[in-house]
Amino acid sequence: NCSLEHMDHLPEVLRGISCGLRPGAPFLLSVVTDRFLAWAALPRLIEALGESGRARTLRSEYEAYHHLVNPLPAEIWIERLEDAGFEVLEHIPLLPELTSRLFLFLDHLWHVPRPAGELGDALFPFLSTLPDFPAAFGQVLMGLMRMEWDWSIGSGAVFQARRKP
């Protein structure tokens, strides 16, 4: 579950997984795609405020924090899986654009470094005081999902594959 985008030496990792499975065995995986970085809203906002250097720093710190070495387009994920000996049976995009942009904005904001940890360490106590925050925020996300216009692309994806016979 969303680990392969963090793996160095992805071709070798995928070949190792394939070798560990018997022919025809299923392999279900979820990953982030290139949209995970392209839709990151906080650096864009900071750049729009005229702070291009700070925006670049935020972007690179975020990538380094998450060790995102494989945020690949879905087509490249499919190629990598096929090269490793898998047949891709299904590709399901996850988190379309509006939902992704909000999630990524909040996740990025959460992980902004501070002298004593990260910004999320200061946000959590406040959010914990809000009545029914989890359910209410879930309603915000559901509203965004109702406004989505293109479910065929996402900042994440699930692939159903199987080892080639």
TAUR-V34842 format. One record per pair of residues at least 6 apart in sequence whose C-alpha atoms are under 8 Angstrom apart, sorted by the first residue. I is the first residue (numbers start at 1). J is the second residue. Records with the same first field share a line. If there is no record, write none. Layout:
# TAUR-V34842
I=J, J
This chain:
# TAUR-V34842
1=29, 30, 31
2=29, 30, 31, 32
3=30, 31
4=10, 31, 70
5=31, 32, 68, 69, 70, 71, 72
6=66, 67, 68, 69, 70
7=13, 69, 70
8=69
10=70
11=80, 83, 84
14=80, 81, 84
15=84, 85
18=84, 85, 86, 163
21=163
22=163
23=162, 163, 164, 165
24=162, 163, 164, 165
25=162, 163
26=160, 161, 162, 163
27=160, 161, 162, 163
28=158, 159, 160, 161
29=158, 159, 160
30=156, 157, 158, 159
31=71, 156, 157, 158
32=71, 72, 155, 156, 157
33=70, 71, 72, 73, 74, 154, 155, 156, 157
34=71, 72, 73, 155
35=71, 73, 154, 155, 156
36=71, 100, 104, 155, 156
37=71
39=97, 100, 101, 104, 155
40=101, 104, 105, 108
41=101, 102, 104, 105
42=55, 104, 105, 108, 109
43=54, 55, 56, 58, 59
44=55
46=52, 54, 55
47=53, 54, 55
58=112
62=108, 111, 112
63=69
74=157
78=88
81=87, 88
82=88
85=163, 164
86=161, 162, 163, 164
87=161, 162, 163, 164
88=159, 160, 161, 162
89=159, 160, 161, 162
90=159, 160, 161
91=157, 158, 159, 160
92=157, 158, 159
93=151, 152, 153, 154, 155, 156, 157, 158
94=151, 153, 154, 155, 156, 157, 158
95=151, 153, 154, 155, 156
96=145, 148, 150, 151, 152, 153, 154, 155
97=148, 150, 153, 154, 155
98=144, 145, 147, 148
99=141, 144, 145, 148
100=154, 155
109=119, 120
110=118, 119, 120, 121, 123
111=118, 119, 120
112=118, 119, 120
113=119
127=133
